[in-house]
């Protein structure tokens, strides 16, 4: 599965984040920015893509 940069995801710890582009390509992993501004690597199968609902 491929998750593109800009995709909002639900993380294993229940938090929300957004996949961001990375200069380093790591197969099977994505770089995610969480709401606190911290960036962290996650396995693709740990992240669940979702769509934001308007007004939510």
C-alpha positions as CSV (number, residue, x, y, z in Angstrom):
1,X,0.0,0.0,0.0
2,X,1.2,3.5,-0.8
3,X,0.3,6.6,1.2
4,X,0.9,9.9,-0.6
5,X,2.2,13.1,1.1
6,X,-0.6,15.2,2.4
7,X,-2.8,12.3,3.4
8,X,-4.3,12.5,6.9
9,X,-3.7,9.3,8.9
10,X,-4.8,7.7,12.2
11,X,-1.7,6.4,14.0
12,X,-1.3,3.3,16.2
13,X,-1.4,5.4,19.4
14,X,-4.8,6.8,18.3
15,X,-3.5,10.3,17.4
16,X,-4.0,12.0,14.0
17,X,-1.2,13.0,11.7
18,X,-0.4,14.0,8.2
19,X,2.1,12.2,5.9
20,X,4.8,14.6,4.8
21,X,7.4,14.3,2.0
22,X,10.8,13.1,2.9
23,X,14.2,13.5,1.1
24,X,15.1,10.0,2.2
25,X,13.1,7.2,0.6
26,X,12.5,4.3,3.0
27,X,10.5,1.4,1.6
28,X,7.5,0.5,3.7
29,X,7.8,3.5,5.9
30,X,6.3,7.0,5.9
31,X,7.2,10.2,7.7
32,X,4.3,11.6,9.6
33,X,3.9,15.0,11.2
34,X,1.7,14.9,14.4
35,X,-0.3,17.9,15.7
36,X,2.5,18.8,18.2
37,X,4.8,19.5,15.2
38,X,7.0,16.5,15.8
39,X,7.9,14.3,12.9
40,X,8.1,10.5,13.2
41,X,8.6,7.5,11.0
42,X,5.8,4.8,10.9
43,X,5.4,1.6,9.0
44,X,2.8,2.0,6.2
45,X,0.7,-0.8,7.6
46,X,0.5,1.0,11.0
47,X,-1.2,4.1,9.5
48,X,-4.9,4.2,8.5
49,X,-5.7,6.9,5.9
50,X,-8.9,8.9,6.5
51,X,-10.6,11.9,5.2
52,X,-11.4,15.0,7.3
53,X,-15.1,15.9,7.4
54,X,-16.1,19.5,6.9
55,X,-17.0,21.2,10.2
56,X,-15.5,18.3,12.3
